[in-house]
Amino acid sequence: MITSFAFLLASVLFILGIKLLASPKTARRGNLIAGLGMVLALLAVLPQLHGAHGGGVSLWKWLLIFVGIVLGLVIGAAGAYKVKMTAMPQMVALFNGAGGGAAALVAAIEFAHLTADSSLKLVVSMLCAAMIGAVSLSGSIIAFFKLEGHFDKPVTYPAQQLLNGALFLGSFLLALAMAGGSHSMVFMGLFLVIALALGVLMVMPIGGADMPVVISLLNSFTGLAVAADGFAIDNVAMIIAGTLVGSSGTLLTLAMCQAMNRPVTNVLFSAFGKMDATASAAAAATGSVKSVQADEAALLLSMAGRVVIVPGYGLAVAQAQHQVRQLSDELAKKGVEVSFAIHPVAGRMPGHMNVLLAEADVPYDQLIEMETINPEMERVDVCLVIGANDVVNPAAHEDKASPIYGMPIIEAEKAGTVIVMKRSMGKGFAGIENALFLRDNCRMLFGDAKASLQELVTLVKVG
């Protein structure tokens, strides 16, 4: 009775935590509440271990459990406090993969304890958890390497879909055999190997620009695997928590695909980012690059009535979130209205820019979503683009030959003046030229974003 009540309370905390995560203002509190729910669920499940598989838990096993909990706490805390914002997507990918791997491992262990009279529902739950969890594990590892810059371009080969189909068919036949009563661990091992291969082959052809979508999708996979484990071991808390993660991850994936104006099947199967030189050249507009010095940029910003800042991955790379907050504060002292335009897929994971700016205590009411800011861009005096590329590329709605055509963007080109801060004229993750950089109203401020922003702060302050 006490355990059931604890699971119910933990589930309520999970739901409340996810609800609060929907807003930057309440996200931190939501994370803490959901974490409290997880601690409660963990404490509630420990007494059940005495009856697991018909026996008690030895002192050695209790020690292993304790060591596992401590290791998890240490690794999680180290990841939260030590990993730089630039590596946060990689950390999320690894942690998500660990969750998927744990779900697959639990399923395999439970499968080893099946008996001849085990129900079909139990077997199917274990097989689903093993398959989905293993795909999430290997897919997340590949996503990690892509985010690290290794083979971040699509890796394709002839008949790849045929090979994927053959592997899926093989796993399906193995699942039929195991569900039919053949509880062979050899079959389960082969089943897991095929699932791991499918995870690798599914993510390898996907371009780096789609990694936020892939991370979200793999996160939903892990949630579904945990939910399936919950059915297998009759744990209500796992069922609810896994279903929440699976459903919220799926909804987030669909929302991001909608923001990119592309179906999820296109992300998964079209090898986005693989293009020829003709398509890449077609995305470029005519014109010339016009640079600007820091003192000129500072004067433009100080004289503006309204400034919109568009953050991108380059801001995270430069670790310049605190400097951009200082610039915003100095401009506000001069009566300039400053806001931040947030694109849903800017950065390398969902909400990357929100987290980055929240670290610098940028007021939440200054963070404006793309749909809200775009109708206002024509009344913006200066749009300051920091490290963003593809999410402000006007080729998305002007060039039908561009691979990003149809993707909603922040319409920075409509502002009176656009100042783009970049190290060089390098391309974004989509691998195409940015037509914005050649517009008559665009000026390029080259250099390290952190140093450039600090110089702007000083010039605006004394100007």
HELIX and SHEET records of a PDB file:
HELIX    1   1 ILE A    2  LEU A   20  1                                  19    
HELIX    2   2 ALA A   27  VAL A   45  1                                  19    
HELIX    3   3 LEU A   46  GLY A   54  5                                   9    
HELIX    4   4 LEU A   59  LYS A   82  1                                  24    
HELIX    5   5 MET A   85  ALA A   87  5                                   3    
HELIX    6   6 MET A   88  ALA A  112  1                                  25    
HELIX    7   7 LEU A  120  LEU A  147  1                                  28    
HELIX    8   8 GLN A  160  ALA A  179  1                                  20    
HELIX    9   9 MET A  185  VAL A  203  1                                  19    
HELIX   10  10 GLY A  208  ASP A  210  5                                   3    
HELIX   11  11 MET A  211  ILE A  233  1                                  23    
HELIX   12  12 VAL A  236  ALA A  259  1                                  24    
HELIX   13  13 VAL A  264  PHE A  269  1                                   6    
HELIX   14  14 ALA A  277  ALA A  282  1                                   6    
HELIX   15  15 ALA A  294  MET A  303  1                                  10    
HELIX   16  16 TYR A  313  ALA A  318  1                                   6    
HELIX   17  17 GLN A  321  LYS A  333  1                                  13    
HELIX   18  18 HIS A  352  GLU A  359  1                                   8    
HELIX   19  19 TYR A  364  GLN A  366  5                                   3    
HELIX   20  20 MET A  370  ILE A  373  1                                   4    
HELIX   21  21 ASN A  374  ARG A  379  5                                   6    
HELIX   22  22 ASP A  390  VAL A  392  5                                   3    
HELIX   23  23 ALA A  395  GLU A  398  1                                   4    
HELIX   24  24 ALA A  412  LYS A  414  5                                   3    
HELIX   25  25 ALA A  435  LEU A  438  5                                   4    
HELIX   26  26 ALA A  449  VAL A  462  1                                  14    
SHEET    1   A 6 LEU A 367  GLU A 369  0                                        
SHEET    2   A 6 GLU A 337  ILE A 342  1                                        
SHEET    3   A 6 ARG A 306  PRO A 311  1                                        
SHEET    4   A 6 VAL A 382  ILE A 386  1                                        
SHEET    5   A 6 THR A 417  LYS A 422  1                                        
SHEET    6   A 6 CYS A 442  PHE A 446  1                                        
END                                                                             
